[in-house]
Amino acid sequence: MHTFTETWQRSFPTATSGSHLFAEFEERARAAAAEVFRCATLTEAREALLRLVEGAGVTKAVVVESPLQLAAGVTEALRARGVEVYTAPAEIAEHAPTADIGISGVEFGVAETGSVFQEGYAIATRLVTILPPLHVVFLPSANIVPDVPQAFEIIAKNFDRGYLGFITGPSRTGDIERVLTIGVHGPGRFAIIACDEAPQGGTR
């Protein structure tokens, strides 16, 4: 389902992007109320997720698996903790409205805004992103671009139709008497687990 991750890396501008931008990205993401966890290894990334799951009392999860999640053994670890995990598109459609957590991968982060970019062509990806009250994404920590214009340059080289999403913190709305409210039209919590180790081993 999550195919963009497997093809876009060839056009990623390594000369102007990378982990040196992570501090700015993290600062902006936290300012938008995102929770950010940077992990050196896949094992640490998996453990960071399990701590979030335990703290939130998660019993049901809907998961769209990215290469980073697969390498970290996320689905197996959740099931070993007794969490009901649904990964098939039909299962996600059925269980996303009542799941405690949605977990997915993202392609890259944008330092300028603290946003993450996600290809959302599959309906399951969009359901996981918006319906559960807690959304957690896995991000390769080296995949940070400086600004929105460069983000769109990358997208233009890889994607010609479908659904794209920039996620910046949890859902928020201020259209009711101009009072900011969190979690009305989407997740009330949004967490980013960034990992230095690449799925095939080593770092980027």
N, C-alpha and C positions, 0 to 999 in steps of 0.2 A: 504493500500500500504506500509506503513512504519512499518513493523511488528517486525523488529529486536529490536526496543526500548522496546517492550512489553515482551521480553523473556531474554534479556542478563543480566539484573540487578542482577540475582541470582548469577552470577559468578564474579561480580565486586569486586575487592580486596580492601575492605574498610580499611584494616589495613595500606595500603601503598598509598592510593589515597584519594582524598577529596578536600574540599574547601581551606585547608591550602596551596595548590599548586596553587591557582588561581592567586596570585600576579605574580608569575613567568610566568604562562601561558599568562596572560594579557600583560606583558612586551614583551614577544617574539612575540605574535600576533600583537601587535602594531608596533613592529619593522619590521614586514612583511607587513605593510600598512593596516592591518585590523582595523576596528572600533569596539571597545569593550564597551558594556554597561552592567554593573552589576546591577541587580535590586533585591530588597528584596522580592517583592511580584509579583504575577501574574498580578495584576492591573498595577504596575509600568512597567512591561515588555511590556504589551499591549500599554501603553502610550509612551514608548520609540519607539516602532515601528511606532506609529502614527506620532510622531515627524519626524522620518526619511521619512515617506511617504509624509508629508506636505512639508518638506524641499526639497525633490526631485521632487515635482510636479507630483506625481504618479496618473495616472488615470486608469491603468490596471494592475492587479496582477495575477500571477499564483501561486497556493499554494498547497503544499503537507502537509497535516495536521498531526502533531505529537501530542501525548498526552498533552504536555506542551502548544502547541498552542490552542488546543481545550479547555483546562481548562482556558486559558486566554481570550477566546472569540475573537480571532484574526479575523477570517473571518467575523463575525457579525460586529465587530467594523469597519473594512474596508468598508464594504457595507454601513454602516450607514454614512460614510464620502463621499459616492458617488463614491467609487472606484469599477470598474468592477472586480469581483473576480471569477476565474475559478479554480475548485478543481477536477473535474472529469478527468480521464486520457485522454479521447478523446478531451476534451476541452483544457487541458494543451498542448497537441500535436498541436492543431490548433493555440493557442494564445501565446505560449511561445516565438516565434520569434519576436512578436510585443509588448510583455508586458514590462512595465517599471520596474517591480520588480518581483523577484522570492523569495518565502519564504518557508523554509523547516525546519525540525528538524535535529539535529545531536545527536549521541549517547554519545560521550565524547570528551574532549579536551586533548591534550598532552602538558604538561608543557615544556618539553625539546625543542619543536619546535614551539609552539604557533599554532599548527594545530588542526583542529577538524576532527573527524572521522564520516563518513556517510555511512550507508548501502545503496547502490544504485541499488538494484535488479530491482526495477520498472523503466521502461523507463521514466515515468513522473518525477521521482525524478531527473534523470540525466538531463532532459530538463530544469527543474526549476533551477538547479544548474548552468548550463553553458550558457543558451541563453539570459536571461534578463541582462541589463547593471548593475543592482544592485541586489546582492544576500544577503538575510538576513537569518540567522539561529538562532534557539532557542536552547539553551544549558542549562541543569541543572547545576548550578554552582558548585555543589559538585562532578560532574562527571569529574574529572581531574585526569589523571594518570601521573606519573613522566616522563616516557620516552617511546620511540618507542618499545623496546622489551616487556614491559608490555602491551602495546597496542595490540601487536600481540598475546600475551598470551590470552587476553580476546577474541579476534577475533577467535582464534583457538578453543575455547571452545563452540562457538556459531554458527559458520558459516563455511559451507563446500564448497559452490559454489555460483556463482553470480558475483556481482560487488561491489567493495569496493572503497572508496575514502578518502584520506586525503587532506583536503583543508587548504592551508596556504596563507592567504591574497588574494587579487584580482589577476586576470589573468595577467601574465607578460611573455614577451618573449624578448630574447636578440640575436635572430638568424639573424637579419637583420643588417648587418654592425656592429654587436656587440653593438648596442644601445638599452638600456632597454626601452621597450614600455609596457604600461599598457592597458589591456582591449582588446587586439587584438583577442585572442582565447577564450575569456570568459568575465565574468563581470569585469567592470572597478572599481567597488566598492564592498567591502565585509564587512558585519557587523555581529557581534556576539552579540546577546542579551542573557545574562546569567541570570538565575533566581534562587534565593535561595529557593523560595517556591516550594514544590513539587505539581504535579497536583492534588493529593488527599487532599491537605491542609497540613500545617506544613512545616518544613524545613528538609533537609537531613543532 
